[in-house]
Amino acid sequence: MLLSIKGISIIVKLSSKYYSHELWDLPAGKLRTEFKGHSSGVSDIEFHPNELLSAVVALISKYVKFWDLENHRLVSNTDGDSGPVQ
């Protein structure tokens, strides 16, 4: 399980089977959204240090995805070139 916490939100990676992750509102105990469609397992999840509603997801397949959490959409997809993102 991978976790990244910022303020009152948390991103959780529960299973590599479906290649997805979830954004939870902790005080409300509610799932805000689920991000799907990754082509491989997730190796790391982090919130952007300056943008409150942005997150970065590193994939085992050497890609990095930048997500807009407020609008639940993929902003950018970057090829890591040299191998898996650690």
N, CA, C and O atoms as a printed pandas DataFrame, in Angstrom:
     atom_number atom_name residue_name chain_id  residue_number  x_coord  y_coord  z_coord
0              1         N          MET        A               1    0.852   -1.173    0.000
1              2        CA          MET        A               1    0.000    0.000    0.000
2              3         C          MET        A               1    0.897    1.236    0.000
3              4         O          MET        A               1    1.832    1.324    0.796
4              5         N          LEU        A               2    0.618    2.185   -0.886
5              6        CA          LEU        A               2    1.320    3.462   -0.932
6              7         C          LEU        A               2    0.391    4.541   -0.419
7              8         O          LEU        A               2   -0.802    4.531   -0.725
8              9         N          LEU        A               3    0.926    5.480    0.364
9             10        CA          LEU        A               3    0.128    6.576    0.908
10            11         C          LEU        A               3    0.827    7.897    0.668
11            12         O          LEU        A               3    2.055    7.970    0.715
12            13         N          SER        A               4    0.066    8.930    0.414
13            14        CA          SER        A               4    0.567   10.299    0.386
14            15         C          SER        A               4   -0.510   11.163    1.015
15            16         O          SER        A               4   -1.666   11.132    0.593
16            17         N          ILE        A               5   -0.130   11.936    2.026
17            18        CA          ILE        A               5   -1.105   12.724    2.773
18            19         C          ILE        A               5   -0.765   14.206    2.670
19            20         O          ILE        A               5    0.392   14.598    2.821
20            21         N          LYS        A               6   -1.793   15.035    2.410
21            22        CA          LYS        A               6   -1.612   16.481    2.412
22            23         C          LYS        A               6   -2.885   17.099    2.962
23            24         O          LYS        A               6   -3.965   16.911    2.403
24            25         N          GLY        A               7   -2.758   17.830    4.047
25            26        CA          GLY        A               7   -3.924   18.447    4.658
26            27         C          GLY        A               7   -4.918   17.398    5.103
27            28         O          GLY        A               7   -4.601   16.541    5.928
28            29         N          ILE        A               8   -6.122   17.464    4.555
29            30        CA          ILE        A               8   -7.164   16.521    4.945
30            31         C          ILE        A               8   -7.446   15.485    3.862
31            32         O          ILE        A               8   -8.446   14.769    3.929
32            33         N          SER        A               9   -6.567   15.405    2.867
33            34        CA          SER        A               9   -6.771   14.440    1.790
34            35         C          SER        A               9   -5.679   13.387    1.819
35            36         O          SER        A               9   -4.580   13.620    2.323
36            37         N          ILE        A              10   -5.995   12.246    1.280
37            38        CA          ILE        A              10   -5.031   11.161    1.202
38            39         C          ILE        A              10   -5.212   10.446   -0.131
39            40         O          ILE        A              10   -6.335   10.255   -0.597
40            41         N          ILE        A              11   -4.099   10.053   -0.735
41            42        CA          ILE        A              11   -4.154    9.216   -1.925
42            43         C          ILE        A              11   -3.676    7.840   -1.490
43            44         O          ILE        A              11   -2.633    7.711   -0.850
44            45         N          VAL        A              12   -4.432    6.825   -1.834
45            46        CA          VAL        A              12   -4.121    5.467   -1.417
46            47         C          VAL        A              12   -3.996    4.567   -2.636
47            48         O          VAL        A              12   -4.845    4.582   -3.527
48            49         N          LYS        A              13   -2.940    3.795   -2.661
49            50        CA          LYS        A              13   -2.761    2.771   -3.689
50            51         C          LYS        A              13   -2.940    1.436   -2.993
51            52         O          LYS        A              13   -2.067    1.000   -2.242
52            53         N          LEU        A              14   -4.067    0.786   -3.239
53            54        CA          LEU        A              14   -4.398   -0.437   -2.519
54            55         C          LEU        A              14   -3.976   -1.710   -3.235
55            56         O          LEU        A              14   -3.574   -2.670   -2.579
56            57         N          SER        A              15   -4.055   -1.745   -4.549
57            58        CA          SER        A              15   -3.807   -2.988   -5.263
58            59         C          SER        A              15   -3.220   -2.705   -6.635
59            60         O          SER        A              15   -3.677   -1.805   -7.340
60            61         N          SER        A              16   -2.212   -3.470   -7.008
61            62        CA          SER        A              16   -1.636   -3.308   -8.344
62            63         C          SER        A              16   -2.464   -4.052   -9.388
63            64         O          SER        A              16   -2.215   -3.913  -10.586
64            65         N          LYS        A              17   -3.439   -4.833   -8.950
65            66        CA          LYS        A              17   -4.246   -5.628   -9.878
66            67         C          LYS        A              17   -4.992   -4.758  -10.885
67            68         O          LYS        A              17   -5.077   -5.105  -12.063
68            69         N          TYR        A              18   -5.530   -3.635  -10.431
69            70        CA          TYR        A              18   -6.348   -2.791  -11.302
70            71         C          TYR        A              18   -5.632   -1.522  -11.755
71            72         O          TYR        A              18   -6.204   -0.736  -12.510
72            73         N          TYR        A              19   -4.410   -1.307  -11.318
73            74        CA          TYR        A              19   -3.630   -0.129  -11.708
74            75         C          TYR        A              19   -4.401    1.165  -11.487
75            76         O          TYR        A              19   -4.501    1.990  -12.395
76            77         N          SER        A              20   -4.940    1.346  -10.301
77            78        CA          SER        A              20   -5.685    2.559   -9.985
78            79         C          SER        A              20   -5.309    3.050   -8.594
79            80         O          SER        A              20   -4.674    2.336   -7.818
80            81         N          HIS        A              21   -5.712    4.280   -8.292
81            82        CA          HIS        A              21   -5.510    4.807   -6.943
82            83         C          HIS        A              21   -6.708    5.670   -6.581
83            84         O          HIS        A              21   -7.481    6.075   -7.449
84            85         N          GLU        A              22   -6.853    5.947   -5.284
85            86        CA          GLU        A              22   -8.040    6.628   -4.782
86            87         C          GLU        A              22   -7.662    7.888   -4.015
87            88         O          GLU        A              22   -6.622    7.937   -3.358
88            89         N          LEU        A              23   -8.512    8.904   -4.102
89            90        CA          LEU        A              23   -8.357   10.132   -3.328
90            91         C          LEU        A              23   -9.487   10.171   -2.308
91            92         O          LEU        A              23  -10.663   10.153   -2.669
92            93         N          TRP        A              24   -9.116   10.226   -1.022
93            94        CA          TRP        A              24  -10.089   10.205    0.078
94            95         C          TRP        A              24  -10.096   11.522    0.824
95            96         O          TRP        A              24   -9.049   12.144    1.002
96            97         N          ASP        A              25  -11.262   11.949    1.258
97            98        CA          ASP        A              25  -11.443   13.067    2.183
98            99         C          ASP        A              25  -11.489   12.436    3.570
99           100         O          ASP        A              25  -12.467   11.777    3.923
100          101         N          LEU        A              26  -10.429   12.637    4.360
101          102        CA          LEU        A              26  -10.321   11.952    5.649
102          103         C          LEU        A              26  -11.399   12.329    6.659
103          104         O          LEU        A              26  -12.017   11.432    7.232
104          105         N          PRO        A              27  -11.659   13.630    6.908
105          106        CA          PRO        A              27  -12.676   13.964    7.914
106          107         C          PRO        A              27  -14.066   13.428    7.565
107          108         O          PRO        A              27  -14.810   12.995    8.446
108          109         N          ALA        A              28  -14.409   13.460    6.279
109          110        CA          ALA        A              28  -15.730   12.986    5.857
110          111         C          ALA        A              28  -15.770   11.468    5.710
111          112         O          ALA        A              28  -16.842   10.864    5.684
112          113         N          GLY        A              29  -14.589   10.861    5.614
113          114        CA          GLY        A              29  -14.535    9.419    5.417
114          115         C          GLY        A              29  -15.104    8.988    4.081
115          116         O          GLY        A              29  -15.669    7.901    3.958
116          117         N          LYS        A              30  -14.951    9.859    3.061
117          118        CA          LYS        A              30  -15.551    9.585    1.753
118          119         C          LYS        A              30  -14.497    9.527    0.653
119          120         O          LYS        A              30  -13.501   10.252    0.667
120          121         N          LEU        A              31  -14.756    8.643   -0.290
121          122        CA          LEU        A              31  -13.941    8.563   -1.486
122          123         C          LEU        A              31  -14.301    9.736   -2.389
123          124         O          LEU        A              31  -15.460    9.886   -2.777
124          125         N          ARG        A              32  -13.304   10.579   -2.731
125          126        CA          ARG        A              32  -13.571   11.718   -3.622
126          127         C          ARG        A              32  -13.529   11.297   -5.076
127          128         O          ARG        A              32  -14.388   11.688   -5.866
128          129         N          THR        A              33  -12.531   10.498   -5.434
129          130        CA          THR        A              33  -12.439   10.027   -6.816
130          131         C          THR        A              33  -11.480    8.856   -6.887
131          132         O          THR        A              33  -10.680    8.635   -5.978
132          133         N          GLU        A              34  -11.566    8.119   -7.960
133          134        CA          GLU        A              34  -10.636    7.031   -8.234
134          135         C          GLU        A              34  -10.018    7.296   -9.599
135          136         O          GLU        A              34  -10.722    7.579  -10.568
136          137         N          PHE        A              35   -8.700    7.202   -9.664
137          138        CA          PHE        A              35   -7.981    7.432  -10.915
138          139         C          PHE        A              35   -7.600    6.076  -11.495
139          140         O          PHE        A              35   -6.901    5.292  -10.852
140          141         N          LYS        A              36   -8.061    5.803  -12.710
141          142        CA          LYS        A              36   -7.848    4.503  -13.345
142          143         C          LYS        A              36   -7.078    4.675  -14.645
143          144         O          LYS        A              36   -6.847    5.793  -15.106
144          145         N          GLY        A              37   -6.689    3.550  -15.225
145          146        CA          GLY        A              37   -6.138    3.564  -16.565
146          147         C          GLY        A              37   -4.629    3.512  -16.652
147          148         O          GLY        A              37   -4.075    3.722  -17.731
148          149         N          HIS        A              38   -3.947    3.239  -15.559
149          150        CA          HIS        A              38   -2.499    3.097  -15.646
150          151         C          HIS        A              38   -2.163    1.769  -16.311
151          152         O          HIS        A              38   -2.871    0.777  -16.139
152          153         N          SER        A              39   -1.084    1.764  -17.065
153          154        CA          SER        A              39   -0.706    0.567  -17.811
154          155         C          SER        A              39    0.188   -0.370  -17.014
155          156         O          SER        A              39    0.505   -1.466  -17.476
156          157         N          SER        A              40    0.596    0.050  -15.824
157          158        CA          SER        A              40    1.435   -0.795  -14.971
158          159         C          SER        A              40    1.235   -0.380  -13.523
159          160         O          SER        A              40    0.499    0.564  -13.231
160          161         N          GLY        A              41    1.888   -1.084  -12.630
161          162        CA          GLY        A              41    1.777   -0.775  -11.212
162          163         C          GLY        A              41    2.333    0.594  -10.867
163          164         O          GLY        A              41    3.153    1.145  -11.602
164          165         N          VAL        A              42    1.892    1.130   -9.764
165          166        CA          VAL        A              42    2.328    2.441   -9.287
166          167         C          VAL        A              42    3.463    2.247   -8.290
167          168         O          VAL        A              42    3.328    1.474   -7.340
168          169         N          SER        A              43    4.590    2.947   -8.499
169          170        CA          SER        A              43    5.729    2.818   -7.593
170          171         C          SER        A              43    5.776    3.915   -6.545
171          172         O          SER        A              43    6.407    3.733   -5.504
172          173         N          ASP        A              44    5.123    5.062   -6.788
173          174        CA          ASP        A              44    5.122    6.148   -5.810
174          175         C          ASP        A              44    3.992    7.120   -6.128
175          176         O          ASP        A              44    3.589    7.269   -7.282
176          177         N          ILE        A              45    3.489    7.780   -5.086
177          178        CA          ILE        A              45    2.443    8.793   -5.219
178          179         C          ILE        A              45    2.821    9.962   -4.327
179          180         O          ILE        A              45    3.150    9.765   -3.157
180          181         N          GLU        A              46    2.780   11.170   -4.856
181          182        CA          GLU        A              46    3.099   12.365   -4.069
182          183         C          GLU        A              46    2.182   13.507   -4.464
183          184         O          GLU        A              46    1.794   13.627   -5.626
184          185         N          PHE        A              47    1.833   14.351   -3.491
185          186        CA          PHE        A              47    1.152   15.606   -3.793
186          187         C          PHE        A              47    2.191   16.615   -4.256
187          188         O          PHE        A              47    3.333   16.592   -3.798
188          189         N          HIS        A              48    1.796   17.498   -5.163
189          190        CA          HIS        A              48    2.669   18.585   -5.600
190          191         C          HIS        A              48    2.931   19.487   -4.400
191          192         O          HIS        A              48    1.996   19.788   -3.658
192          193         N          PRO        A              49    4.174   19.932   -4.183
193          194        CA          PRO        A              49    4.483   20.732   -2.992
194          195         C          PRO        A              49    3.819   22.109   -2.953
195          196         O          PRO        A              49    3.593   22.644   -1.868
196          197         N          ASN        A              50    3.502   22.696   -4.110
197          198        CA          ASN        A              50    2.944   24.048   -4.137
198          199         C          ASN        A              50    1.504   24.120   -4.633
199          200         O          ASN        A              50    0.781   25.056   -4.292
200          201         N          GLU        A              51    1.093   23.173   -5.410
201          202        CA          GLU        A              51   -0.259   23.161   -5.966
202          203         C          GLU        A              51   -1.129   22.239   -5.121
203          204         O          GLU        A              51   -0.942   21.023   -5.140
204          205         N          LEU        A              52   -2.067   22.801   -4.387
205          206        CA          LEU        A              52   -2.883   22.040   -3.447
206          207         C          LEU        A              52   -3.619   20.874   -4.092
207          208         O          LEU        A              52   -3.720   19.799   -3.501
208          209         N          LEU        A              53   -4.128   21.076   -5.285
209          210        CA          LEU        A              53   -4.955   20.044   -5.900
210          211         C          LEU        A              53   -4.262   19.352   -7.065
211          212         O          LEU        A              53   -4.896   19.036   -8.072
212          213         N          SER        A              54   -2.961   19.118   -6.926
213          214        CA          SER        A              54   -2.209   18.397   -7.944
214          215         C          SER        A              54   -1.469   17.240   -7.297
215          216         O          SER        A              54   -1.059   17.318   -6.139
216          217         N          ALA        A              55   -1.305   16.173   -8.052
217          218        CA          ALA        A              55   -0.574   15.012   -7.555
218          219         C          ALA        A              55    0.270   14.435   -8.676
219          220         O          ALA        A              55   -0.035   14.606   -9.856
220          221         N          VAL        A              56    1.330   13.752   -8.290
221          222        CA          VAL        A              56    2.221   13.099   -9.226
222          223         C          VAL        A              56    2.201   11.609   -8.917
223          224         O          VAL        A              56    2.315   11.208   -7.759
224          225         N          VAL        A              57    2.058   10.798   -9.946
225          226        CA          VAL        A              57    2.052    9.351   -9.782
226          227         C          VAL        A              57    3.175    8.782  -10.638
227          228         O          VAL        A              57    3.215    9.012  -11.847
228          229         N          ALA        A              58    4.091    8.038  -10.015
229          230        CA          ALA        A              58    5.186    7.399  -10.734
230          231         C          ALA        A              58    4.804    5.945  -10.995
231          232         O          ALA        A              58    4.355    5.233  -10.097
232          233         N          LEU        A              59    4.990    5.525  -12.232
233          234        CA          LEU        A              59    4.617    4.164  -12.614
234          235         C          LEU        A              59    5.850    3.294  -12.782
235          236         O          LEU        A              59    6.918    3.776  -13.160
236          237         N          ILE        A              60    5.693    2.018  -12.501
237          238        CA          ILE        A              60    6.784    1.066  -12.657
238          239         C          ILE        A              60    7.253    1.023  -14.104
239          240         O          ILE        A              60    8.417    0.718  -14.362
240          241         N          SER        A              61    6.379    1.320  -15.043
241          242        CA          SER        A              61    6.707    1.259  -16.472
242          243         C          SER        A              61    7.451    2.489  -16.978
243          244         O          SER        A              61    7.495    2.712  -18.187
244          245         N          LYS        A              62    8.033    3.287  -16.100
245          246        CA          LYS        A              62    8.884    4.452  -16.371
246          247         C          LYS        A              62    8.138    5.715  -16.767
247          248         O          LYS        A              62    8.750    6.637  -17.305
248          249         N          TYR        A              63    6.860    5.784  -16.523
249          250        CA          TYR        A              63    6.096    6.996  -16.804
250          251         C          TYR        A              63    5.764    7.738  -15.517
251          252         O          TYR        A              63    5.641    7.137  -14.450
252          253         N          VAL        A              64    5.621    9.056  -15.639
253          254        CA          VAL        A              64    5.169    9.890  -14.528
254          255         C          VAL        A              64    3.914   10.606  -15.006
255          256         O          VAL        A              64    3.914   11.227  -16.069
256          257         N          LYS        A              65    2.845   10.520  -14.222
257          258        CA          LYS        A              65    1.575   11.154  -14.586
258          259         C          LYS        A              65    1.279   12.274  -13.600
259          260         O          LYS        A              65    1.440   12.110  -12.391
260          261         N          PHE        A              66    0.845   13.412  -14.127
261          262        CA          PHE        A              66    0.475   14.566  -13.312
262          263         C          PHE        A              66   -1.043   14.717  -13.371
263          264         O          PHE        A              66   -1.621   14.869  -14.447
264          265         N          TRP        A              67   -1.679   14.672  -12.198
265          266        CA          TRP        A              67   -3.141   14.693  -12.112
266          267         C          TRP        A              67   -3.655   15.993  -11.523
267          268         O          TRP        A              67   -3.075   16.525  -10.576
268          269         N          ASP        A              68   -4.741   16.502  -12.082
269          270        CA          ASP        A              68   -5.510   17.615  -11.524
270          271         C          ASP        A              68   -6.581   16.964  -10.654
271          272         O          ASP        A              68   -7.543   16.394  -11.168
272          273         N          LEU        A              69   -6.411   17.048   -9.335
273          274        CA          LEU        A              69   -7.304   16.352   -8.413
274          275         C          LEU        A              69   -8.677   16.997   -8.322
275          276         O          LEU        A              69   -9.673   16.314   -8.083
276          277         N          GLU        A              70   -8.734   18.305   -8.509
277          278        CA          GLU        A              70  -10.015   19.002   -8.414
278          279         C          GLU        A              70  -10.951   18.606   -9.561
279          280         O          GLU        A              70  -12.148   18.403   -9.360
280          281         N          ASN        A              71  -10.381   18.501  -10.762
281          282        CA          ASN        A              71  -11.185   18.186  -11.945
282          283         C          ASN        A              71  -11.102   16.719  -12.356
283          284         O          ASN        A              71  -11.707   16.312  -13.348
284          285         N          HIS        A              72  -10.353   15.929  -11.591
285          286        CA          HIS        A              72  -10.258   14.479  -11.797
286          287         C          HIS        A              72   -9.781   14.139  -13.205
287          288         O          HIS        A              72  -10.359   13.282  -13.874
288          289         N          ARG        A              73   -8.724   14.814  -13.647
289          290        CA          ARG        A              73   -8.246   14.546  -15.005
290          291         C          ARG        A              73   -6.726   14.514  -15.056
291          292         O          ARG        A              73   -6.041   15.121  -14.233
292          293         N          LEU        A              74   -6.224   13.793  -16.038
293          294        CA          LEU        A              74   -4.797   13.711  -16.282
294          295         C          LEU        A              74   -4.353   14.985  -16.984
295          296         O          LEU        A              74   -4.926   15.360  -18.007
296          297         N          VAL        A              75   -3.336   15.655  -16.446
297          298        CA          VAL        A              75   -2.829   16.897  -17.020
298          299         C          VAL        A              75   -1.673   16.614  -17.970
299          300         O          VAL        A              75   -1.580   17.211  -19.042
300          301         N          SER        A              76   -0.792   15.697  -17.568
301          302        CA          SER        A              76    0.413   15.442  -18.342
302          303         C          SER        A              76    0.899   14.022  -18.085
303          304         O          SER        A              76    0.676   13.454  -17.016
304          305         N          ASN        A              77    1.563   13.466  -19.079
305          306        CA          ASN        A              77    2.134   12.131  -18.986
306          307         C          ASN        A              77    3.557   12.215  -19.522
307          308         O          ASN        A              77    3.753   12.577  -20.682
308          309         N          THR        A              78    4.544   11.890  -18.710
309          310        CA          THR        A              78    5.941   12.045  -19.095
310          311         C          THR        A              78    6.644   10.700  -19.109
311          312         O          THR        A              78    6.479    9.898  -18.189
312          313         N          ASP        A              79    7.427   10.451  -20.148
313          314        CA          ASP        A              79    8.212    9.227  -20.261
314          315         C          ASP        A              79    9.516    9.413  -19.491
315          316         O          ASP        A              79   10.265   10.355  -19.751
316          317         N          GLY        A              80    9.783    8.522  -18.550
317          318        CA          GLY        A              80   10.996    8.605  -17.744
318          319         C          GLY        A              80   12.250    8.182  -18.479
319          320         O          GLY        A              80   13.350    8.398  -17.970
320          321         N          ASP        A              81   12.130    7.588  -19.657
321          322        CA          ASP        A              81   13.218    7.205  -20.550
322          323         C          ASP        A              81   14.100    6.057  -20.085
323          324         O          ASP        A              81   14.258    5.076  -20.812
324          325         N          SER        A              82   14.675    6.154  -18.900
325          326        CA          SER        A              82   15.741    5.224  -18.533
326          327         C          SER        A              82   15.298    4.013  -17.728
327          328         O          SER        A              82   16.149    3.224  -17.318
328          329         N          GLY        A              83   14.032    3.834  -17.488
329          330        CA          GLY        A              83   13.590    2.663  -16.741
330          331         C          GLY        A              83   12.564    3.016  -15.698
331          332         O          GLY        A              83   12.029    4.124  -15.697
332          333         N          PRO        A              84   12.285    2.085  -14.809
333          334        CA          PRO        A              84   11.263    2.305  -13.791
334          335         C          PRO        A              84   11.531    3.536  -12.942
335          336         O          PRO        A              84   12.680    3.838  -12.621
336          337         N          VAL        A              85   10.474    4.244  -12.579
337          338        CA          VAL        A              85   10.592    5.423  -11.723
338          339         C          VAL        A              85   10.607    4.946  -10.287
339          340         O          VAL        A              85    9.714    4.208   -9.871
340          341         N          GLN        A              86   11.596    5.351   -9.530
341          342        CA          GLN        A              86   11.759    4.908   -8.138
342          343         C          GLN        A              86   11.178    5.904   -7.182
343          344         O          GLN        A              86   11.225    5.696   -5.970
